[in-house]
Amino acid sequence: MPLNIELPDLIIGLILGLMTLFFIVRIVLTWYPQIDLKQFPWILVAIPTEPFLIPLRKIVPPIGGVDITPIIWVGLFSLIREMLLGQQGLLTMMH
């Protein structure tokens, strides 16, 4: 059975999946505080994620000195992707 994926759904899925991947990389990078996020190649991950992290850091303080905001965003982007494109997702049900 061929997959019937429309272009907007594909683009939304790719963007949400890529953002989830970027935040997972940010989580891993928190284990290495000596890494400068302003240098290549790390800036490629920092540029798209930092606008999401800055406002959330004002609401959610570090727990035990650990910034948990990337973990929250991984959960949110995964939830949004599932709600839109999952088996029972809104965009899936519209087709």
Biotite code that builds the C-alpha atoms (Angstrom):
import biotite.structure as struc

atoms = struc.array([
    struc.Atom([0.000, 0.000, 0.000], chain_id="A", res_id=1, res_name="MET", atom_name="CA", element="C"),
    struc.Atom([1.640, 3.298, -1.065], chain_id="A", res_id=2, res_name="PRO", atom_name="CA", element="C"),
    struc.Atom([1.924, 6.090, 1.454], chain_id="A", res_id=3, res_name="LEU", atom_name="CA", element="C"),
    struc.Atom([-0.292, 9.044, 0.678], chain_id="A", res_id=4, res_name="ASN", atom_name="CA", element="C"),
    struc.Atom([1.693, 11.832, 2.319], chain_id="A", res_id=5, res_name="ILE", atom_name="CA", element="C"),
    struc.Atom([0.931, 15.325, 1.151], chain_id="A", res_id=6, res_name="GLU", atom_name="CA", element="C"),
    struc.Atom([3.679, 17.926, 0.837], chain_id="A", res_id=7, res_name="LEU", atom_name="CA", element="C"),
    struc.Atom([2.491, 20.219, 3.688], chain_id="A", res_id=8, res_name="PRO", atom_name="CA", element="C"),
    struc.Atom([2.309, 17.240, 6.039], chain_id="A", res_id=9, res_name="ASP", atom_name="CA", element="C"),
    struc.Atom([5.780, 16.162, 4.986], chain_id="A", res_id=10, res_name="LEU", atom_name="CA", element="C"),
    struc.Atom([7.197, 19.652, 5.557], chain_id="A", res_id=11, res_name="ILE", atom_name="CA", element="C"),
    struc.Atom([5.531, 19.965, 8.973], chain_id="A", res_id=12, res_name="ILE", atom_name="CA", element="C"),
    struc.Atom([6.779, 16.530, 9.960], chain_id="A", res_id=13, res_name="GLY", atom_name="CA", element="C"),
    struc.Atom([10.322, 17.306, 8.839], chain_id="A", res_id=14, res_name="LEU", atom_name="CA", element="C"),
    struc.Atom([10.416, 20.636, 10.680], chain_id="A", res_id=15, res_name="ILE", atom_name="CA", element="C"),
    struc.Atom([9.050, 19.149, 13.911], chain_id="A", res_id=16, res_name="LEU", atom_name="CA", element="C"),
    struc.Atom([11.375, 16.165, 13.654], chain_id="A", res_id=17, res_name="GLY", atom_name="CA", element="C"),
    struc.Atom([14.390, 18.369, 12.959], chain_id="A", res_id=18, res_name="LEU", atom_name="CA", element="C"),
    struc.Atom([13.582, 20.641, 15.903], chain_id="A", res_id=19, res_name="MET", atom_name="CA", element="C"),
    struc.Atom([13.252, 17.591, 18.155], chain_id="A", res_id=20, res_name="THR", atom_name="CA", element="C"),
    struc.Atom([16.649, 16.402, 16.957], chain_id="A", res_id=21, res_name="LEU", atom_name="CA", element="C"),
    struc.Atom([18.176, 19.857, 17.580], chain_id="A", res_id=22, res_name="PHE", atom_name="CA", element="C"),
    struc.Atom([16.852, 19.867, 21.147], chain_id="A", res_id=23, res_name="PHE", atom_name="CA", element="C"),
    struc.Atom([18.185, 16.351, 21.753], chain_id="A", res_id=24, res_name="ILE", atom_name="CA", element="C"),
    struc.Atom([21.595, 17.596, 20.611], chain_id="A", res_id=25, res_name="VAL", atom_name="CA", element="C"),
    struc.Atom([21.224, 20.547, 23.014], chain_id="A", res_id=26, res_name="ARG", atom_name="CA", element="C"),
    struc.Atom([20.525, 18.095, 25.838], chain_id="A", res_id=27, res_name="ILE", atom_name="CA", element="C"),
    struc.Atom([23.708, 16.187, 25.016], chain_id="A", res_id=28, res_name="VAL", atom_name="CA", element="C"),
    struc.Atom([25.683, 19.434, 24.770], chain_id="A", res_id=29, res_name="LEU", atom_name="CA", element="C"),
    struc.Atom([24.678, 20.354, 28.329], chain_id="A", res_id=30, res_name="THR", atom_name="CA", element="C"),
    struc.Atom([26.923, 17.463, 29.425], chain_id="A", res_id=31, res_name="TRP", atom_name="CA", element="C"),
    struc.Atom([29.870, 19.362, 27.930], chain_id="A", res_id=32, res_name="TYR", atom_name="CA", element="C"),
    struc.Atom([29.795, 22.906, 29.362], chain_id="A", res_id=33, res_name="PRO", atom_name="CA", element="C"),
    struc.Atom([33.193, 23.724, 27.831], chain_id="A", res_id=34, res_name="GLN", atom_name="CA", element="C"),
    struc.Atom([31.656, 23.701, 24.322], chain_id="A", res_id=35, res_name="ILE", atom_name="CA", element="C"),
    struc.Atom([31.140, 27.202, 22.936], chain_id="A", res_id=36, res_name="ASP", atom_name="CA", element="C"),
    struc.Atom([27.750, 27.330, 21.231], chain_id="A", res_id=37, res_name="LEU", atom_name="CA", element="C"),
    struc.Atom([28.858, 30.406, 19.277], chain_id="A", res_id=38, res_name="LYS", atom_name="CA", element="C"),
    struc.Atom([31.379, 28.417, 17.270], chain_id="A", res_id=39, res_name="GLN", atom_name="CA", element="C"),
    struc.Atom([30.810, 26.222, 14.242], chain_id="A", res_id=40, res_name="PHE", atom_name="CA", element="C"),
    struc.Atom([29.273, 23.582, 14.127], chain_id="A", res_id=41, res_name="PRO", atom_name="CA", element="C"),
    struc.Atom([27.442, 24.115, 17.424], chain_id="A", res_id=42, res_name="TRP", atom_name="CA", element="C"),
    struc.Atom([25.979, 27.438, 16.332], chain_id="A", res_id=43, res_name="ILE", atom_name="CA", element="C"),
    struc.Atom([23.922, 25.492, 13.753], chain_id="A", res_id=44, res_name="LEU", atom_name="CA", element="C"),
    struc.Atom([22.085, 23.905, 16.682], chain_id="A", res_id=45, res_name="VAL", atom_name="CA", element="C"),
    struc.Atom([22.044, 26.997, 18.899], chain_id="A", res_id=46, res_name="ALA", atom_name="CA", element="C"),
    struc.Atom([20.496, 29.415, 16.373], chain_id="A", res_id=47, res_name="ILE", atom_name="CA", element="C"),
    struc.Atom([17.173, 27.573, 15.868], chain_id="A", res_id=48, res_name="PRO", atom_name="CA", element="C"),
    struc.Atom([16.811, 26.421, 19.491], chain_id="A", res_id=49, res_name="THR", atom_name="CA", element="C"),
    struc.Atom([17.833, 29.442, 21.548], chain_id="A", res_id=50, res_name="GLU", atom_name="CA", element="C"),
    struc.Atom([14.703, 31.525, 20.705], chain_id="A", res_id=51, res_name="PRO", atom_name="CA", element="C"),
    struc.Atom([12.613, 28.727, 22.254], chain_id="A", res_id=52, res_name="PHE", atom_name="CA", element="C"),
    struc.Atom([14.868, 28.235, 25.271], chain_id="A", res_id=53, res_name="LEU", atom_name="CA", element="C"),
    struc.Atom([15.300, 31.867, 26.396], chain_id="A", res_id=54, res_name="ILE", atom_name="CA", element="C"),
    struc.Atom([11.646, 32.573, 27.327], chain_id="A", res_id=55, res_name="PRO", atom_name="CA", element="C"),
    struc.Atom([11.148, 29.143, 28.903], chain_id="A", res_id=56, res_name="LEU", atom_name="CA", element="C"),
    struc.Atom([14.260, 29.595, 31.071], chain_id="A", res_id=57, res_name="ARG", atom_name="CA", element="C"),
    struc.Atom([12.552, 32.645, 32.616], chain_id="A", res_id=58, res_name="LYS", atom_name="CA", element="C"),
    struc.Atom([9.646, 30.419, 33.673], chain_id="A", res_id=59, res_name="ILE", atom_name="CA", element="C"),
    struc.Atom([11.434, 27.148, 34.498], chain_id="A", res_id=60, res_name="VAL", atom_name="CA", element="C"),
    struc.Atom([14.587, 27.604, 36.600], chain_id="A", res_id=61, res_name="PRO", atom_name="CA", element="C"),
    struc.Atom([17.411, 25.049, 36.522], chain_id="A", res_id=62, res_name="PRO", atom_name="CA", element="C"),
    struc.Atom([16.811, 22.067, 38.783], chain_id="A", res_id=63, res_name="ILE", atom_name="CA", element="C"),
    struc.Atom([19.916, 21.155, 40.752], chain_id="A", res_id=64, res_name="GLY", atom_name="CA", element="C"),
    struc.Atom([21.952, 23.337, 38.399], chain_id="A", res_id=65, res_name="GLY", atom_name="CA", element="C"),
    struc.Atom([20.669, 21.474, 35.324], chain_id="A", res_id=66, res_name="VAL", atom_name="CA", element="C"),
    struc.Atom([18.819, 23.334, 32.573], chain_id="A", res_id=67, res_name="ASP", atom_name="CA", element="C"),
    struc.Atom([15.791, 21.170, 31.799], chain_id="A", res_id=68, res_name="ILE", atom_name="CA", element="C"),
    struc.Atom([14.234, 23.469, 29.196], chain_id="A", res_id=69, res_name="THR", atom_name="CA", element="C"),
    struc.Atom([15.563, 21.464, 26.197], chain_id="A", res_id=70, res_name="PRO", atom_name="CA", element="C"),
    struc.Atom([13.928, 18.361, 27.677], chain_id="A", res_id=71, res_name="ILE", atom_name="CA", element="C"),
    struc.Atom([10.616, 20.203, 27.932], chain_id="A", res_id=72, res_name="ILE", atom_name="CA", element="C"),
    struc.Atom([10.862, 21.280, 24.288], chain_id="A", res_id=73, res_name="TRP", atom_name="CA", element="C"),
    struc.Atom([11.639, 17.737, 23.122], chain_id="A", res_id=74, res_name="VAL", atom_name="CA", element="C"),
    struc.Atom([8.438, 16.633, 24.844], chain_id="A", res_id=75, res_name="GLY", atom_name="CA", element="C"),
    struc.Atom([6.400, 19.502, 23.409], chain_id="A", res_id=76, res_name="LEU", atom_name="CA", element="C"),
    struc.Atom([7.624, 19.075, 19.831], chain_id="A", res_id=77, res_name="PHE", atom_name="CA", element="C"),
    struc.Atom([7.055, 15.318, 20.046], chain_id="A", res_id=78, res_name="SER", atom_name="CA", element="C"),
    struc.Atom([3.546, 15.890, 21.377], chain_id="A", res_id=79, res_name="LEU", atom_name="CA", element="C"),
    struc.Atom([2.726, 18.441, 18.676], chain_id="A", res_id=80, res_name="ILE", atom_name="CA", element="C"),
    struc.Atom([4.056, 16.126, 15.965], chain_id="A", res_id=81, res_name="ARG", atom_name="CA", element="C"),
    struc.Atom([1.975, 13.230, 17.272], chain_id="A", res_id=82, res_name="GLU", atom_name="CA", element="C"),
    struc.Atom([-1.163, 15.380, 17.619], chain_id="A", res_id=83, res_name="MET", atom_name="CA", element="C"),
    struc.Atom([-0.840, 16.616, 14.039], chain_id="A", res_id=84, res_name="LEU", atom_name="CA", element="C"),
    struc.Atom([0.707, 13.732, 12.124], chain_id="A", res_id=85, res_name="LEU", atom_name="CA", element="C"),
    struc.Atom([0.338, 10.623, 14.272], chain_id="A", res_id=86, res_name="GLY", atom_name="CA", element="C"),
    struc.Atom([-2.010, 7.758, 13.453], chain_id="A", res_id=87, res_name="GLN", atom_name="CA", element="C"),
    struc.Atom([-4.900, 9.646, 15.073], chain_id="A", res_id=88, res_name="GLN", atom_name="CA", element="C"),
    struc.Atom([-3.447, 13.110, 14.339], chain_id="A", res_id=89, res_name="GLY", atom_name="CA", element="C"),
    struc.Atom([-5.520, 16.046, 13.206], chain_id="A", res_id=90, res_name="LEU", atom_name="CA", element="C"),
    struc.Atom([-3.871, 16.395, 9.796], chain_id="A", res_id=91, res_name="LEU", atom_name="CA", element="C"),
    struc.Atom([-3.893, 12.628, 9.281], chain_id="A", res_id=92, res_name="THR", atom_name="CA", element="C"),
    struc.Atom([-7.605, 12.412, 9.994], chain_id="A", res_id=93, res_name="MET", atom_name="CA", element="C"),
    struc.Atom([-8.336, 15.200, 7.509], chain_id="A", res_id=94, res_name="MET", atom_name="CA", element="C"),
    struc.Atom([-7.183, 13.049, 4.565], chain_id="A", res_id=95, res_name="HIS", atom_name="CA", element="C"),
])
